[in-house]
Structures are given as structure tokens and as C-alpha cells.
Amino acid sequence: MKLIDVCKPKQWKTISTNELVKDGYPVFGANGIIGYFSDYNHEKPTLCITCRGATCGTVNKSLPYSYVTGNSMALDDLDESVIMIDFLYYFLQYRGFNDVITGSAQPQITRQSLSKIIIPDFDITIQKEITQTIHDLEHLILIRNKQIENLADLVKSRFNEMFGDPVLNDMGWEKHALKEFGIWKSGGTPKRNEEDFFRGHIPWITSGELEHKYIKDSFEKITKKAIECSSAKIIEKGSLLLGMYDTAGLKSSINTKVMSCNQAIAFAKLDDRITDTIYVYYVIQNLRSMLLNQQRGVRQKNFNLSMIKNISIPLPPLSLQNEFADFVAQVDKSQFACGIVIKLWRNSLKSSII
């Protein structure tokens, strides 16, 4: 069936922020509830699709007695004898809208583009079964994600138990500067006007990509010649990478393969006879808030390479550091296993309805 055969997509009057009130009916916009209004335009729950902007294509289910504002397209007058609202919600969520979004500078979805969407003509009984299956799987995914969070908290707890608070250094460990553990360097950016430089196979990362403990790949790849003709450098596998500029200051990762980076990242292959890279990663995470106060600059607060080298951290015995790293490795395995299960379940979610 066509989507427009079972509902009437409509955009309602946009509610501006100065029209919102403290107590009233919930207003559903591009990101769910954005505030409250003195009136409502929907008595029953309805599906609303963000129809413009960066979150274009987001599907929300409104509450009873709510107002769907103009940034969203409301799927009004849904024929619930033909299609369940929950089934349609899941179908549209997992189907996506990439093929019906128009515009590049300002992505948008129109009533005309929604007319291209075809939905499965399943019996209501089958819709109920599929909806229940998806609901159950999503509940299991929530449980697994909570397990991953708990495992991360377990690592933090174990770190504090073994090493204390590194800001206070309440266990009295001797302190050493990062420059004592390895040779610190920063990267560089090859010339953009040399297009061939960015058509290689060497991962080249920016500080914005230092989002996780381990970094395995990059958005952009460069050639060996790009490294030879710029200040970009090869980063040995297993190095510690630290962001230096602005909000990426002391964001950190450990690379799992040989790569390169731009000038906003400092890196070093740490001497494992002195310290463990996993320990240093976690101690930097614990010290980050305090160290960010040392950034320099007026409009943009930055670290420089010299400041990175001179960051001083508590240094417990190497045997303790290695023990902690072994513990982290076991937790990583458990988190990875949970992640694999979640990925399989997510694939099942999509295949069960698309």
C-alpha cells in the first residue's frame, strides 16, 4: 500500500519558542517534546516525521492531547483498521527516508515525497506479532546496553580502588611527566589542492575522531607521498593519541593499526618497560577536567606539544598497571560480546519488518 492511502500527512502551524508555556499540552517538534502550549491539535497519539533540517526523517510518536508543530509532518487520520500505529512507527523508523529526502543545504521531506513510500499490506494479526517481536528485542537491547554501561563503571571503580584519585594522588604515587614515557610528536595536514594525497590507504585522523578508547579507522585516507611532502607522520600501532585543540583537548584514543593524523593531535608510542598505555589512557581521562583549565588562548583554548609532554601523572608500580590493563582487557571482551549480540538483534529488528 502507499503510505498516503492509509493517512493524510499534514503540517500544522509552527509554535515559536516565545509561545511556549510552563504548564500546558506537550508540543512535539523535530526532537520529540520541545515544550508546552496552551492548546492541542491531536487528541489521539499520532506519528510525526521531522520534515526539515539536520534531523530530517526522525520519527516520533506523540502523546494523547498534544500539539504537533510545523517542523514535523503529522500522519493524520491513520486508518487503524488497516495499519497499527506502532507497526507503522517501527516500519518507518527502520525503513528510513533517505530516498525521499530532497535538498542538500536544507534537507526536507514533503507530502509529495511521502507519496512515494510503500508500506507492507500485512494482516493486523501479523502486524501485532511483528510489533511484539520488535518490542521484545528492543527491551533486550536496552538491557545489554545497560550491561555495557555497568561494565564501564566497573572499570572506573577498579581504577579508583587500585590507584586512588589521580587528581589528589591520595595514595602518594611518585609523579612523572609524559615526556619520560616516549617521544611525543604532532601530526600535519597534507595540501588539499594535491588531490592525489587524499586517495591513499593510510588512515589519517582528526581530533574529532578521538571518540573511543580504540581507534581502528578514519574518515579520510592519505598516501605515502602525502606524508613525505607534509608534516604528517606515521603513527606506530598501539600509540596513545591526545587531542590538543579547543573542545577536543585531551580527547584520547589508542590506535589499533598504523595511521597518521593532523596537527591537532599529539601522539607517542609509550615505553612498556616504564608504563602501560591502558593505564595512562585512563589516568588522562581522570585528570582531563582538571587539566583542561590549563589550556591557553582567548577565543580558542588549546594545548601545545610542550604542554602535553609536561603533563605530570602518578606512576604506580608497573606490575599494578599491568594488572589493571589485564582487567580492562577482560571487560573489553565482555563489552565486545554484548556489542555483537546487540548488532545481531538490530539486524533481526530490521529484517523482521523491512
N, C-alpha and C positions, 0 to 999 in steps of 0.2 A: 504494500500500500504506500501511497505518498503520504508524507507527514501532514501536508495541508489538507488531506482528506479526512483526518481524524481530529483536527484542531484548527483554530484560527489565530495564527501569530499576530500579535499586536503590540505596538509601542505606546505606552501611556505618557502622560505629562511628566517631564523631568522635575524632581524635587530638588531644589538647591539647598545647600547646607544651612543657609540662614532661615529656611522654612522648617527645619527640624526642631522638634520639641523634646523635653526631657521625658515626659510621660505621654504615651500615645500608641499608635499602631506601628509595628515594625515595618521599615522600608527596606526592600530588597534591591540592591544595586549590583554592580559588577562583581563584588566580592562578598556576596551574602548580605547580612543585615548591616546597613550603614548608619542607622539612626531610627528615629521615631517621628511619626507625623500625626496630625490631628484627624485624619480621615483614612479610609482604606478603599481599595478598588478591587479587592478579591476576598470573597467570603470563604472560599474553599482553597486548599493548597493548590498551587499551580507550578508548572515548570517555567523557569525564566532563564534565558540564554544571554550572556553578555554579548552585545552586538557591536561593540566598537572598543578600540584601544588595545593595550598590551595583553589584557586578559580575555580578549575576544574568543568566544567559544566555550567559556566556562558555564557549566550547567548547575543551577541551584534549584532547590525545591522550597518554595515559600511556605510560610506558616498560614493557618487559617486567619482571616481578618488581617490582611497585610496590604501594603502598597508596593507594587512593582514599578520602579521608577524608569525613566526613559532610556537609561543606559542599557537596559535589558529588554529583550523581546519576550513577552509573556505568551505561552502557548494556551490561549484561552479556549473555552468551550470544548474541552477534551471529551471525546466520546468514550466514556469509561465502560460502555458495553462492548466495545471493540478492543480497547487497549488500556491496560492498567497504568496509572501514573508512575508507579515505582518501576515497572518494567521499562517504560519509555525513558525514564531517568537513567537507568543503567545502560540501556541501549545507546542513547545519545552520548553518554559520558565515555563509553568505551569505543564507540564509532569515531568520535571526533568530528571536527568541522573544517579540516584543512582544505578539502576540495570545494568548499562553498564560501570560504573567506576571500573577500576581494580587497584590493588596496594594499599598498606597501608601507607608505608613510603613516597611514591611519587605517589599520585593518578593520573591516566591518563585515557584518552579516546582515542581509536584507531579507524582507519577506519573499522576494523573488528568488533569492538564492536558497532559502529554506524549501522552496517548492521542488528542488532537485533531490531532496533527501527521501530515500525509500526505506520503509520500515517493514520488518517481517510480519506476515499475517498469521500469527500463531493463535491457537485457541486459548481462551482465558485460563483454562486449567494448566496448559503448558507454560503460559506466562507466569503463573503463580509458582510452579515448580522451579523454573529458572530463577525467578526473583529470590526465592527462599535459598537456593543453592548459592547465589552470589552473596546474599546477606550473611550466610554462614561462613563462607570463605573470607569475606571482609572482616568478620569478627575474629577469625583465626589469625589473619594478618595483623590485626591490631594487637593481639596477644603476643605474636612473635616480635613485633616492633618494640613492644614494652620489654620483652626479654633482652633485646639488643641494648636498649637504654639501661636496663638494670646491670648488664654486663659492663657497660662503660662506667657506670657508677662504682662497680666493684673494683675496677682498675684504679679509679681515683682514691677510693678508700684504702686500697692496698698500698698505694704510693704514700699516702699520709701516715699509714701505720708503720711503714718501713723507714721513711725518711723525714717525717715531720713536715712542718710548714716551711718551704724554702724561702719565703719572704722573711720570716722571723729567724730562720735557721735555728729553731729551738733545740735541735739535737747537737748543735755545736760542731757541725762538719767543717773541715777546712775548706776555704773558698778559693776557686781558681778561675781565671779568665778563659773565655772560649778560644782565644788565640793559642793557648797551651795545648789544645787537643788536635789541632790540624791547621792546614794552610787555607785561610779564608780568601775567597775571591768573589767578584761580582760578574754578572754576565754583560751582554750587549745586544744591540738590535742591528741586524744587517740592513743595508739600504733597501728601502721599499721599492725604489724605482728599478732595482735589478730583480725582475720578476722570477728569474730562474733560481734566485736564492731561496725562495719560499716554495719550491717544487721538489723538495727532497724527502728524506725518510727519517731524519734525526728530529725527535720531538723537541720543540722549542716552547718553553712555558713562560707565562707572565705571572706576576704575583697574585693576580686574581684567581689563578687556578690552584693555589695552595689551600684547598678547602678540606683536605682529608689527611690522615696520618701518612698514608702511602699515595704516591702519585705514579701512575702507570703509563699515562699518555698525555697528549697535548692537543689543543685546537689547531695549532699550526706546526708544520714541519719545515726544516731548512736543510740545505745541502752542506757537504763538507767544505765546498768552496766559500759558502756564506760565512762559515766560521773562520776560514783562513783570511777573509777580506774584511773582518769586523772584530770588535772586541768580545764577541760571543765566544764561549769556551765550552769544551766538552766537560760534562759533569759525570764523574765516576759513579757507577751504580752503588746504592747504599749510602749516599751522601745526605747530609742534613741541609735543607734549604730554608732560608728565613727571608720573609718579605721585609723591605726596608721603608717603603713609602706610604704615607698617609694611612688610610684605614686598613691597609694590608700589612702594616707594621707588625712584625713578629708572627704573622701567619706562618705556619711551618709544615713541612712535609718531608718524607724520605723517599727518594726516587728508587723505583724497583728495576729500572733499566737505564742504560746510558742515554743522556739527553743534554740539552742546552737550555739557556734561559736569557731573559733580558736583564738590563742594568738595575732593575728594581729588586733583584734577588741576590742575597749573599749565600754562599754555599761552601761546604768543606767536607772532605772525607775524614771522619774522626778516627784518631788512633785507638784501635780497640785494646791496646795494651794499657791505656790510661783510663778510658771511659767507654761506656756503652751508649750507642747512638739513641736507642729507645729511651734510656734514662734521661739523656739530655733533651730529647724531644719533649718529654713530659715535664721536666723541670722548667723548661722555657714556657710551656703552656701555663704552668702555675705562677710563674713570675710575670707573665705578659702584662697584666693590668698595671702592675707597679712600674714596669719598665717603659710602658707607653708614655708615662708622664715625663720621660727623659727625651722624647722626640723634639727635634728642633724645627723652627720655621714659623712663619707668621700665618700665611694663608693655608699652607700645607705642612703638616708636621711629619718630619722624616727622620730616619736613622741614616747614618752613613756607614761605610765599611769599617772605619776605625771604631765607631761606637759599638758595632756588632762584635768585633774582635775583643773589646774590653768588657763585654758583659760578664759579670762575675757570678758563678753559681756554686752552691755547696757541692762538694765532691766526696760522697761516702766511699767506702772500700769497693773495689771493682767487683769482688765476689757478690756483694749485696746488689749492685747494679745489674749484674748478670742474672741473679736470682729473680729480680723484678722483671727483666726482659723475658725470661722463660715463662713467667706467669702471664705476661701480656700476650705472648705467642699462643698460649693455650686458650686465652679469652678470644683472641683473634679468630682461632679455628672455630670456636663456638658461634661467634657472630657471623662468620662466613657461612657456616652451615644453616643458620637461621635465614640469612640472606638468600641462599639458594632455594630454600623451601618457599620463601615469600615470592621469589621470581617465578617459580613453578605455579604457585597458586594464582599469581597475577595473569599468567598466560592462560590458565584454566578459566579465569574470570572472563577474559576477552573472548576466548574460543566458545564459551558456553552461550554467548548472546550475539556475537557478530557472525 
